[in-house]
């Protein structure tokens, strides 16, 4: 087996045929579906995503073979760590995206190719993601139908045709002369002599601090062992590079040492892996050689002196927002909310990836819009804040609005954002905006008010910053149709692929075509099967107003994300991180859209973070446990809170799991029973019942209609109970009545205790069953 370097060594795959897993039904089914997809016409291929993955290479059998093939070490960094089945060429949307309408298809046909599966540690695989740089962004021709048919019919799991791209990554199963590309230091450092070496360091993050430290420890240990053997006159034995952790790097380091010694002694030494130990032993045996080796060992502690190629500029990971804290901001005196994590894809159960999301509920003037404005201001640039044309002081809480007549305003408000890496950003708002804390690698922000419309005279571009409509209701979004018509073909196809989940909510669609002569886009739908189908074209402007409002907003986000990327560094929309803020997400939408809007948005941009507000319970569909928060205005009594404002807003998060609620339950759930304005009819009904019960307790006479309403409530309670004694029914009825009388105006803590007390009373009453 050849061994000669890094990435760190060459690995010969010929002795490791495809595991049986690559010939099983899941692999074959995926090849069949891909073949059918690739037989579609070019326009459909360009706008449709390929079939979902059925096959996963991460089986126990495959991982076991990978451990043998790569000798228990990561193929890219040589760490001894648990190996994962990593696809060297990504399964789809390889980055940077190719300049092609088919950029999403690279390299979907290699998902079931054993030759594309490498053993990688979690750090290298996590760093690489979908990156696979190639010369001039040219990834070559797609495979032919004949090649795909052969791959399917052979059912062996090995793609037998040469790759058409010109990779700029070192391949440990193809390349062997790694000394031409990479150099190592005794302190664990790594440098590149070529662009391929530099890209490899960048893609797999081979200069990460933890890896540098681990390499340095091993290199020092190996050097100490080597010196001990040389001093004892023993032929070096610790040079079994294939077995050693970081053995390829250690070999290149010793090769560098002999290069320095040879230069000093004017000698050329044999430096093949199986010869290098003997050469070092002979050099050490000579006084001059020993001295030269000692000097060389010291010299290689630092980087090589010859010209190197710098790795591409590292782009820090976009910081992930995890919590928001506001103080004295508009109606929010002191409030903190946490952002739940994103939903990861799980191919084994068919679950798609979904963006992190938080849905904010609450009555009018409870601060729902305020929390969105706070985040938008904190994440925006100063010039964007200025373009909003709002005085900073207008964002500071006015005590009179919270019952504090005559009290002075605070000098400032603050918005504090916390990120997953522990960093914080604080925006202090007084007579001006002052930023404190971390300022780099912040996520781009897009914010939208309840009025999200465009008109024929809409601007060609959205006002600067993509947040204006949240602060100014008269602002219009850019016309999405006009924007799409101006896109290059590859960008147009990319946008339509991202919009698939939005279009499908409106109804079936096949493709979207540009109708340049008529300055419009057409949604094309196929009716019928086989050769007898017909195409029906619908102008984009003819779709529902709700669909147009969603389209305008999503296209505004996509336009902003495209603008942020260089053509040479373009990523898929599904990989871009951003914060998206939407006020009254249900605005302009009919019920079907309301029930699907959050899910659709989350799947269009799965790496984004979406914070939205709503008055409509149907929008809870698409949310998961702990992803909903209720803002509730509560009254604070002076005796209990001396000096505090009489009214405050609390965030109520102890809510039932919305995933378990039916539509009927959503419409009558306690998420909305705390509201007083713009909430479901059930709230008014419950509020009236509470008032009637209070009046009845005070012996106030009730009208016939009011008595009938209470009788109906008693009947509803009786119908909900199992058959039993009237005493049980009375006890449950009393518990419900007490709850209805005391629930309104209760703060989050009191309401939680009240519900628990009521629940316990009902359980106690039913204990006899």
C-alpha positions in Angstrom: 0.0 0.0 0.0 1.4 3.3 -1.0 2.0 5.9 1.7 3.6 9.2 1.1 2.1 12.1 2.8 -0.7 14.0 4.1 -4.1 14.5 4.1 -2.5 13.3 5.0 -1.7 9.9 3.6 -2.6 8.1 0.4 -5.3 5.4 0.9 -5.7 2.7 -1.7 -9.4 1.8 -2.0 -8.9 -1.1 -4.5 -8.7 -3.6 -1.7 -12.0 -2.5 -0.3 -14.9 -3.3 -2.6 -18.3 -1.7 -2.0 -20.0 -3.0 1.2 -23.2 -5.0 0.7 -25.1 -1.9 2.0 -24.6 -0.3 -1.4 -26.5 -3.1 -3.1 -29.5 -3.1 -0.9 -33.0 -1.9 -1.7 -32.7 1.6 -0.4 -29.7 2.3 -2.6 -31.4 0.8 -5.7 -34.6 2.7 -5.0 -32.7 6.0 -4.9 -30.9 5.2 -8.2 -34.2 4.4 -9.8 -35.8 7.6 -8.6 -32.8 9.7 -9.7 -32.9 8.1 -13.2 -36.6 9.0 -13.6 -35.9 12.6 -12.4 -32.9 13.0 -14.8 -35.2 11.9 -17.7 -37.3 15.0 -17.1 -36.9 18.0 -19.5 -34.2 20.6 -18.7 -36.5 23.3 -17.4 -38.2 20.9 -14.9 -34.8 19.7 -13.7 -33.5 23.2 -13.2 -36.5 24.3 -11.1 -37.2 21.1 -9.1 -35.2 19.6 -6.4 -34.0 16.0 -6.9 -35.8 13.1 -5.1 -35.3 13.0 -1.3 -32.6 10.7 0.0 -33.6 7.2 0.7 -30.1 5.8 1.2 -27.7 6.7 4.0 -24.1 5.5 3.9 -23.9 5.6 7.7 -24.6 2.0 8.4 -22.5 -0.1 10.9 -21.1 -2.2 8.0 -20.0 0.9 6.1 -18.4 2.6 9.1 -16.6 -0.6 10.0 -15.1 -0.8 6.5 -14.2 2.9 6.6 -12.3 2.3 9.8 -10.3 -0.5 8.1 -9.7 1.6 4.9 -8.6 4.7 6.7 -6.8 2.8 9.6 -9.1 4.3 12.3 -8.1 7.8 11.5 -9.8 10.7 9.8 -9.0 10.8 6.1 -8.4 14.5 6.2 -6.8 15.5 9.5 -5.5 12.1 10.7 -7.0 12.3 14.2 -7.9 9.1 15.9 -11.6 9.8 16.4 -14.9 8.2 15.8 -15.4 8.1 12.0 -18.5 9.2 10.1 -19.4 8.4 6.5 -18.6 11.6 4.8 -19.4 12.3 1.1 -16.3 13.8 -0.4 -18.3 15.3 -3.2 -21.5 16.7 -1.6 -24.8 15.0 -2.2 -26.3 18.2 -3.7 -25.8 21.9 -4.1 -22.0 21.7 -3.9 -20.5 25.0 -2.9 -19.5 27.5 -4.3 -22.6 26.9 -6.5 -21.7 26.3 -10.1 -22.6 28.9 -12.7 -25.4 26.7 -14.0 -29.1 26.3 -13.8 -28.3 22.8 -12.6 -26.1 23.8 -9.7 -28.3 21.9 -7.3 -27.6 18.6 -9.0 -23.9 18.4 -8.1 -23.2 15.7 -7.0 -26.6 13.9 -6.5 -25.7 10.8 -8.6 -22.8 10.0 -6.2 -25.0 9.6 -3.1 -24.9 5.9 -3.6 -21.3 5.6 -4.8 -19.0 3.8 -2.4 -16.0 5.6 -4.0 -17.4 8.9 -2.8 -17.6 7.8 0.9 -14.7 8.8 3.1 -14.1 8.3 6.8 -14.0 11.7 8.5 -14.1 13.0 12.1 -17.1 15.1 13.1 -14.9 18.3 13.1 -13.7 17.9 9.5 -17.1 16.8 8.2 -18.8 19.6 10.0 -16.3 22.1 8.6 -16.6 20.9 5.0 -20.4 20.8 4.9 -21.2 21.2 1.2 -17.9 22.8 0.2 -16.1 21.4 -2.9 -14.2 24.1 -4.7 -13.4 23.6 -8.4 -11.6 25.6 -11.1 -13.7 28.5 -12.4 -16.8 27.1 -10.8 -17.1 24.6 -13.7 -18.3 21.3 -12.4 -18.5 19.6 -15.7 -21.3 17.9 -17.6 -24.0 16.0 -15.7 -24.0 12.2 -16.2 -25.7 10.8 -19.2 -28.8 8.7 -19.0 -26.8 5.7 -20.3 -24.3 6.1 -17.4 -27.1 6.3 -14.9 -28.8 3.3 -16.3 -25.6 1.3 -16.2 -25.0 2.4 -12.6 -28.5 1.2 -11.7 -28.5 -2.1 -13.6 -25.0 -3.1 -12.4 -26.2 -2.6 -8.8 -22.6 -2.7 -7.4 -22.4 0.7 -5.8 -19.3 2.0 -7.7 -19.4 4.9 -10.1 -17.1 3.9 -12.9 -16.7 7.1 -14.9 -14.1 9.8 -14.3 -15.3 13.0 -12.7 -15.8 15.9 -15.1 -14.9 18.7 -12.6 -11.4 20.1 -11.9 -11.2 19.8 -8.1 -9.1 22.2 -6.0 -9.0 19.8 -3.0 -6.4 17.2 -2.2 -7.9 13.7 -2.4 -6.4 11.2 0.0 -7.6 8.4 -2.3 -6.2 9.9 -5.5 -3.2 12.1 -4.6 0.1 10.9 -3.1 2.7 13.7 -3.5 1.4 15.7 -0.6 4.9 17.2 0.1 4.3 19.4 -3.0 1.3 20.9 -1.3 1.7 21.0 2.5 4.2 21.6 5.2 4.1 21.1 9.0 5.7 22.7 12.0 6.7 20.9 15.2 4.2 23.2 17.0 1.4 21.5 15.0 1.1 24.3 12.4 0.4 23.7 8.8 1.1 25.7 5.6 0.3 25.3 2.0 2.6 25.5 -1.0 -0.3 25.3 -3.6 -3.8 26.6 -4.0 -5.1 23.0 -3.6 -3.2 22.8 -0.3 -4.6 26.1 0.9 -8.2 25.2 -0.1 -7.9 21.8 1.7 -6.7 23.5 4.8 -9.6 25.9 4.6 -12.4 23.5 3.7 -11.5 21.0 6.4 -10.3 23.6 8.9 -7.0 21.8 9.3 -5.5 24.7 11.3 -8.2 24.7 14.0 -6.7 25.3 17.4 -7.7 22.0 18.9 -6.1 20.2 16.0 -2.9 22.3 16.2 -2.6 21.4 19.9 -3.2 17.7 19.3 -0.6 17.5 16.5 1.9 19.4 18.6 1.6 16.9 21.5 2.0 14.0 19.1 4.9 15.5 17.2 6.8 16.3 20.5 6.2 12.8 21.7 7.4 11.3 18.5 10.5 13.5 18.5 11.3 12.6 22.0 11.1 8.9 21.2 13.2 9.4 18.0 15.9 11.3 19.9 16.0 8.6 22.6 16.5 5.9 20.0 19.2 7.8 18.2 21.1 8.5 21.4 21.0 4.8 22.3 22.3 4.0 18.8 19.0 2.2 17.9 17.6 2.3 14.4 14.4 4.4 14.7 11.3 2.1 15.2 8.6 4.7 15.8 8.2 5.6 12.2 5.3 3.4 11.1 3.6 6.4 9.5 0.4 4.6 8.4 -0.4 3.5 11.9 0.6 6.7 13.8 -1.9 9.3 14.6 -0.9 12.3 12.4 1.6 9.9 10.8 1.4 11.7 7.4 2.1 15.0 9.0 5.0 13.5 11.0 6.5 12.1 7.8 6.3 15.5 6.1 7.9 17.1 9.1 10.8 14.7 9.1 11.1 15.1 5.3 11.4 18.9 6.0 14.1 18.2 8.6 16.2 16.2 6.2 15.8 18.9 3.6 17.3 21.4 6.1 20.1 19.0 7.0 20.9 18.2 3.4 21.1 21.9 2.6 23.6 22.5 5.4 25.7 19.5 4.6 25.3 19.9 0.8 23.8 16.4 0.5 20.7 14.9 -1.1 19.0 12.3 1.1 16.5 9.6 0.2 13.2 10.6 1.9 10.8 7.8 1.0 8.7 6.7 4.1 10.4 3.3 4.3 13.9 4.9 4.0 13.8 8.0 6.1 14.5 6.3 9.4 17.7 4.7 8.2 18.9 8.0 6.7 18.3 9.8 9.9 20.1 7.1 11.9 23.2 7.4 9.5 23.2 11.2 9.7 23.0 11.1 13.5 26.0 8.8 13.6 28.2 11.6 12.3 29.1 14.5 14.6 28.4 17.1 11.9 25.2 15.3 11.0 24.1 15.2 14.7 24.7 18.9 15.0 22.8 19.6 11.8 19.9 17.5 13.0 19.6 19.3 16.3 19.6 22.7 14.6 17.0 21.4 12.1 14.8 20.1 14.9 14.8 23.6 16.4 14.2 25.3 13.1 11.1 23.2 12.2 9.3 24.5 15.3 8.4 27.5 13.2 6.8 27.7 9.7 8.7 26.9 6.6 10.7 29.8 5.0 9.8 29.1 1.4 6.9 30.9 -0.3 3.5 29.6 0.8 0.0 30.1 -0.4 -2.3 31.6 2.3 -5.6 29.9 2.9 -8.7 31.7 1.7 -9.7 34.4 4.2 -11.6 32.7 7.0 -15.2 33.7 7.3 -16.4 33.4 10.8 -19.5 31.4 11.4 -22.6 33.5 11.5 -23.5 34.0 15.2 -26.6 32.1 16.3 -29.1 34.2 18.3 -30.3 32.4 21.4 -32.0 35.0 23.6 -33.3 38.6 23.5 -33.5 40.9 26.6 -35.1 44.3 26.4 -35.3 47.0 29.0 -37.6 50.1 28.9 -38.2 49.5 25.2 -41.6 50.9 24.2 -44.2 48.9 26.2 -41.6 46.4 27.4 -40.2 47.3 30.8 -38.1 44.2 31.4 -38.6 41.1 29.3 -36.4 38.2 28.1 -37.3 35.4 25.7 -35.2 32.5 24.6 -35.1 31.3 21.0 -35.6 27.5 20.6 -33.2 25.6 18.3 -33.8 24.7 14.7 -35.4 21.4 13.7 -32.8 19.1 12.2 -33.5 16.9 9.2 -34.0 13.2 9.9 -34.0 11.2 6.7 -34.8 8.0 8.5 -38.3 9.4 9.3 -38.7 11.7 6.4 -38.4 14.9 8.5 -37.2 18.0 6.7 -34.9 20.6 8.2 -36.8 23.6 9.6 -35.6 27.0 10.6 -35.5 28.0 14.3 -38.7 29.8 15.0 -40.6 31.6 17.7 -44.2 32.6 17.4 -45.3 35.5 19.7 -49.0 35.8 20.7 -50.6 38.4 22.8 -53.3 41.1 23.0 -52.9 44.4 21.2 -50.4 46.8 22.7 -48.7 43.9 24.6 -45.4 44.5 22.9 -45.4 41.9 20.2 -44.3 44.4 17.5 -41.9 46.0 19.9 -39.8 42.8 20.4 -39.5 42.6 16.6 -38.5 46.3 16.4 -35.9 45.8 19.1 -34.2 42.9 17.3 -34.3 44.7 14.0 -32.7 47.8 15.4 -30.0 45.9 17.2 -29.0 43.9 14.1 -29.2 46.7 11.6 -26.4 49.0 10.6 -26.5 52.6 11.7 -27.3 53.9 8.2 -30.3 51.6 8.2 -31.5 52.9 11.6 -31.2 56.4 10.2 -33.2 55.6 7.1 -36.2 54.6 9.3 -36.5 58.3 10.2 -37.6 57.7 13.8 -36.1 59.5 16.8 -34.2 57.2 19.1 -36.2 58.6 22.1 -39.4 57.3 20.5 -38.3 53.8 21.4 -37.9 54.5 25.2 -40.8 53.3 27.4 -43.4 56.0 28.2 -44.6 55.3 31.9 -48.0 56.9 31.2 -48.8 54.1 28.7 -48.3 51.6 31.5 -50.4 53.4 34.1 -47.5 55.5 35.5 -49.0 59.0 35.1 -46.6 61.7 36.1 -43.5 59.5 36.2 -40.4 60.5 34.3 -39.2 58.6 31.3 -36.0 56.5 31.7 -32.9 58.1 30.2 -32.5 55.1 27.8 -33.7 51.8 26.7 -31.6 48.8 25.9 -31.7 45.7 23.7 -29.4 42.8 24.5 -28.9 39.9 22.1 -27.1 36.8 23.3 -25.5 34.3 20.9 -24.6 30.7 21.1 -20.9 31.3 21.3 -21.4 33.2 24.5 -20.9 36.7 22.9 -23.4 39.5 23.4 -24.5 42.6 21.5 -26.2 45.4 23.3 -27.9 48.4 21.8 -28.3 51.3 24.2 -30.9 53.8 23.0 -30.9 57.3 24.4 -30.5 60.5 22.3 -28.7 58.2 19.9 -28.0 54.6 19.3 -24.9 53.2 21.0 -23.6 49.6 20.2 -21.6 47.6 22.7 -20.1 44.1 22.5 -19.6 41.9 19.5 -20.1 43.5 16.1 -18.7 41.0 13.6 -20.3 37.9 12.0 -23.8 39.0 12.9 -26.7 37.5 11.0 -28.4 39.6 8.3 -31.8 40.8 9.4 -35.0 41.2 7.4 -38.1 42.7 9.1 -41.6 43.1 7.8 -44.7 44.9 9.2 -48.3 43.7 8.9 -48.7 45.5 5.6 -46.6 43.6 3.2 -47.7 44.6 -0.3 -46.4 45.8 -3.6 -48.1 47.8 -6.3 -47.5 48.5 -10.0 -45.6 51.6 -8.9 -43.6 49.7 -6.3 -39.9 50.5 -6.2 -37.6 48.2 -8.2 -35.6 47.7 -5.0 -36.8 47.5 -1.4 -35.8 50.5 0.8 -32.3 50.1 2.3 -31.9 47.6 5.0 -34.9 45.3 4.4 -36.5 46.4 7.6 -38.4 49.6 6.6 -42.0 48.1 6.4 -41.8 47.1 10.1 -41.4 50.7 11.1 -43.3 52.5 8.3 -46.6 50.9 7.3 -46.8 53.1 4.1 -43.6 51.6 2.7 -44.1 49.2 -0.2 -42.0 46.1 -1.0 -40.3 45.7 -4.4 -42.3 44.1 -7.1 -41.2 40.4 -7.0 -42.2 39.7 -10.6 -40.2 42.6 -11.9 -37.2 41.4 -9.8 -37.5 37.8 -11.1 -37.6 38.9 -14.7 -34.3 40.6 -14.3 -32.5 37.6 -12.9 -29.9 35.6 -14.8 -31.2 32.1 -15.7 -29.1 30.3 -13.0 -30.3 32.7 -10.3 -33.9 32.5 -11.6 -33.8 28.7 -11.3 -32.3 28.9 -7.9 -35.0 31.3 -6.7 -37.9 29.1 -8.1 -36.4 26.0 -6.4 -36.4 27.9 -3.1 -40.0 29.1 -3.7 -41.3 25.6 -4.4 -42.7 25.2 -0.9 -44.4 28.5 -1.2 -45.9 27.8 -4.6 -47.2 24.4 -3.5 -49.3 26.0 -0.7 -51.1 27.9 -3.4 -51.7 24.8 -5.5 -49.9 22.4 -7.8 -47.4 23.9 -10.2 -44.9 22.5 -12.6 -42.5 25.3 -13.6 -42.4 29.0 -13.7 -41.6 30.6 -17.1 -40.5 34.1 -18.0 -42.7 35.7 -20.5 -40.3 38.5 -21.6 -42.4 39.9 -24.4 -45.3 40.5 -22.1 -43.1 41.4 -19.1 -44.6 38.8 -16.8 -44.0 35.4 -15.2 -46.3 32.4 -15.8 -47.0 29.6 -13.4 -47.3 26.5 -15.5 -49.3 23.5 -14.3 -49.5 20.1 -16.1 -52.9 18.4 -16.3 -53.0 14.8 -17.3 -50.5 12.0 -17.4 -48.1 10.6 -19.9 -48.0 12.0 -23.4 -51.6 13.2 -23.1 -50.9 16.0 -20.6 -51.8 19.7 -21.2 -50.1 22.7 -19.8 -52.1 25.5 -18.2 -50.4 28.9 -17.7 -51.5 31.3 -15.0 -50.0 34.9 -14.8 -48.3 35.4 -11.5 -50.3 38.6 -10.9 -53.5 36.6 -11.1 -52.8 34.5 -7.9 -54.4 35.4 -4.6 -53.5 38.6 -2.7 -52.3 36.5 0.2 -49.9 34.6 -2.1 -48.7 37.8 -3.6 -47.9 39.3 -0.1 -46.0 36.2 0.9 -44.2 36.1 -2.4 -43.2 39.8 -2.1 -41.8 39.2 1.4 -39.9 36.0 0.5 -38.5 37.4 -2.7 -37.3 40.5 -0.7 -35.4 38.1 1.6 -34.0 36.1 -1.3 -32.9 39.3 -3.1 -31.1 40.5 0.0 -29.4 37.2 0.5 -28.2 37.1 -3.2 -26.9 40.6 -2.8 -24.8 39.6 0.2 -23.0 36.9 -1.7 -20.2 37.1 -4.2 -20.7 35.1 -7.4 -17.6 33.1 -6.6 -18.8 32.2 -3.1 -22.5 31.7 -3.7 -24.3 29.3 -1.4 -27.7 27.6 -1.6 -30.5 29.5 0.1 -31.0 26.5 2.3 -27.5 27.0 3.8 -27.7 30.8 4.5 -28.3 32.0 8.0 -30.4 35.1 8.6 -32.9 36.5 11.1 -36.4 37.1 9.7 -39.0 39.2 11.7 -42.6 39.2 10.6 -45.4 41.1 12.3 -48.9 39.6 12.0 -47.8 36.7 9.9 -51.4 35.9 9.2 -52.2 39.2 7.5 -53.8 39.0 4.0 -54.0 35.1 4.2 -56.9 32.8 3.9 -57.2 29.8 6.3 -55.3 27.3 4.2 -52.4 29.7 4.0 -52.6 30.5 7.7 -52.2 26.9 8.6 -49.2 26.3 6.3 -47.3 29.7 6.3 -44.9 29.0 9.2 -44.0 25.5 8.0 -43.5 26.8 4.5 -41.3 29.7 5.5 -39.2 27.4 7.8 -38.5 24.9 5.1 -37.7 27.5 2.5 -34.8 28.9 4.6 -34.0 26.1 7.1 -30.8 27.8 8.4 -32.6 31.0 9.2 -34.3 32.1 12.4 -37.9 33.3 12.1 -39.6 35.4 14.8 -43.2 36.2 14.0 -46.3 37.5 15.8 -49.9 36.5 15.2 -53.5 37.0 16.4 -54.7 33.9 14.6 -54.6 30.4 16.3 -54.4 28.7 12.9 -50.8 30.0 12.5 -49.8 27.7 15.4 -49.7 24.9 12.8 -46.1 24.4 11.8 -44.8 25.2 15.3 -43.4 22.7 17.8 -43.1 22.4 21.5 -41.6 25.4 23.3 -41.7 27.5 20.1 -44.7 29.7 21.2 -44.6 32.5 23.7 -47.5 34.7 24.9 -47.0 38.3 25.9 -49.5 39.2 28.6 -50.3 42.5 30.2 -50.7 42.1 34.0 -51.6 44.5 36.8 -49.1 45.0 39.7 -50.6 46.1 42.9 -48.7 48.9 44.7 -48.7 47.0 48.0 -46.9 44.0 46.4 -44.7 46.0 44.0 -43.9 49.4 45.6 -42.6 51.9 43.2 -43.2 49.7 40.1 -45.3 50.6 37.1 -48.9 49.5 37.6 -49.0 47.6 34.3 -46.2 45.4 32.9 -45.8 42.8 30.1 -44.8 39.3 31.0 -43.6 36.5 28.7 -45.7 33.4 29.4 -43.9 30.3 28.0 -45.3 27.4 30.1 -47.7 26.4 27.4 -48.9 23.0 26.1 -47.3 21.4 23.2 -49.0 22.8 20.1 -48.1 19.7 18.0 -50.7 17.7 20.0 -53.6 20.1 19.4 -56.2 19.6 16.7 -57.5 22.6 14.7 -60.6 22.8 17.0 -58.3 22.7 20.0 -56.1 25.4 18.6 -59.1 27.7 18.1 -60.2 27.3 21.7 -56.8 26.8 23.4 -55.5 28.8 26.3 -52.9 30.3 24.1 -55.6 32.7 23.0 -57.8 32.7 26.1 -55.6 35.4 27.7 -56.4 37.9 25.0 -59.0 40.8 25.2 -58.7 42.2 21.6 -58.5 40.7 18.2 -58.7 37.2 19.7 -61.1 34.3 19.0 -64.8 34.5 19.9 -64.2 32.0 22.6 -62.4 34.7 24.7 -65.4 37.0 24.7 -67.6 34.0 25.6 -65.4 33.0 28.5 -65.0 36.5 29.7 -68.8 37.0 29.8 -69.2 33.7 31.7 -66.7 34.8 34.3 -68.6 38.1 34.8 -71.9 36.2 35.1 -70.4 33.9 37.7 -69.1 36.8 39.7 -72.5 38.5 39.6 -74.2 35.3 40.6 -71.9 35.0 43.6 -72.8 38.5 44.6 -76.5 37.5 44.5 -77.1 39.9 41.6 -80.2 39.0 39.6 -79.5 37.7 36.1 -81.6 37.9 33.0 -83.2 34.8 31.4 -80.6 34.8 28.7 -77.8 35.1 31.2 -79.1 32.2 33.3 -79.4 30.2 30.1 -75.8 30.9 29.3 -74.7 29.5 32.7 -77.0 26.5 32.3 -75.3 25.8 29.0 -71.9 26.0 30.6 -73.1 23.5 33.3 -74.3 21.2 30.5 -70.9 21.5 28.7 -69.1 20.5 31.9 -71.6 17.6 32.5 -71.1 16.3 28.9 -67.4 16.3 29.3 -67.5 14.1 32.4 -68.0 10.4 32.6 -71.3 9.1 34.0 -71.4 9.5 37.7 -72.8 11.2 40.8 -74.2 14.7 40.7 -71.8 15.5 43.6 -68.7 14.9 41.3 -70.4 17.1 38.7 -70.9 19.9 41.2 -67.3 19.8 42.4 -65.9 20.0 38.9 -68.4 22.7 38.0 -67.4 24.7 41.0 -63.7 24.4 40.1 -64.3 25.6 36.6 -66.5 28.5 37.8 -63.7 29.6 40.2 -61.2 29.5 37.4 -63.3 31.5 35.0 -63.9 34.2 37.7 -60.3 34.6 38.6 -58.4 34.0 35.3 -58.6 37.4 33.7 -55.9 39.9 34.6 -53.8 37.3 36.3 -50.1 37.5 35.6 -48.2 34.4 34.3 -47.4 33.1 37.8 -50.9 33.5 39.2 -52.5 32.0 36.1 -50.2 29.0 36.2 -51.0 28.5 39.9 -54.7 29.0 39.2 -54.7 26.4 36.4 -52.8 23.9 38.6 -55.2 24.5 41.5 -58.2 24.0 39.2 -56.7 20.9 37.6 -56.0 19.4 41.0 -59.6 20.1 42.1 -61.0 18.3 39.1 -58.6 15.4 39.5 -59.7 15.2 43.2 -63.4 15.2 42.2 -62.8 12.5 39.7 -60.7 10.4 42.1 -63.7 8.1 42.9 -63.9 6.8 39.3 
